[in-house]
Amino acid sequence: MNRHFTTLLLLALCAGSAHAEGTLTPQQFESLRQQIRPQAKESQWAAVPWLINLHAARERAAREDKPLFLWRSGGGDVLGRT
């Protein structure tokens, strides 16, 4: 699911529950938004300089005598492609 869609959905659900009990103030909205946003250092894997070409990764692993780590996303999309 798209992260922006998920964020909007959560905000809508929170706003709906707050509206049922009263009103959601701009301060409450901002507090909720800050709580569900990705936090600093939450996705450190994204800073790794991943190689998305398997052949190049295999050559580099062999050259540096290091293991190869393969990672595929659940949707079948290749890592690094949008």
URWOTA-V681364 format. One record per pair of residues at least 6 apart in sequence whose ideal C-beta (glycine too) atoms are under 8 Angstrom apart, sorted by the first residue. I is the first residue (numbers start at 1). GAP is how many residues later the second one is. D is the distance in Angstrom with one decimal. If there is no record, write none. Layout:
BEGIN
[[I | GAP | D] [I | GAP | D]]
END
This chain:
BEGIN
[[3 | 35 | 7.8] [7 | 26 | 7.8] [7 | 29 | 6.1] [7 | 30 | 7.4] [10 | 22 | 7.9] [10 | 26 | 5.3] [11 | 18 | 7.4] [11 | 21 | 6.5] [11 | 22 | 6.5] [11 | 25 | 7.4] [14 | 10 | 7.6] [14 | 18 | 4.9] [15 | 9 | 5.1] [15 | 14 | 7.0] [18 | 6 | 4.0] [18 | 10 | 6.4] [50 | 21 | 7.8] [50 | 29 | 6.0] [50 | 30 | 6.1] [51 | 6 | 4.2] [51 | 9 | 6.7] [52 | 26 | 6.3] [52 | 27 | 5.9] [52 | 28 | 3.9] [52 | 29 | 7.2] [54 | 16 | 7.8] [57 | 11 | 6.1] [58 | 10 | 6.3] [60 | 6 | 7.9] [61 | 6 | 6.6] [61 | 7 | 4.3] [71 | 8 | 5.7] [72 | 6 | 7.4] [72 | 7 | 7.0] [73 | 6 | 6.3]]
END
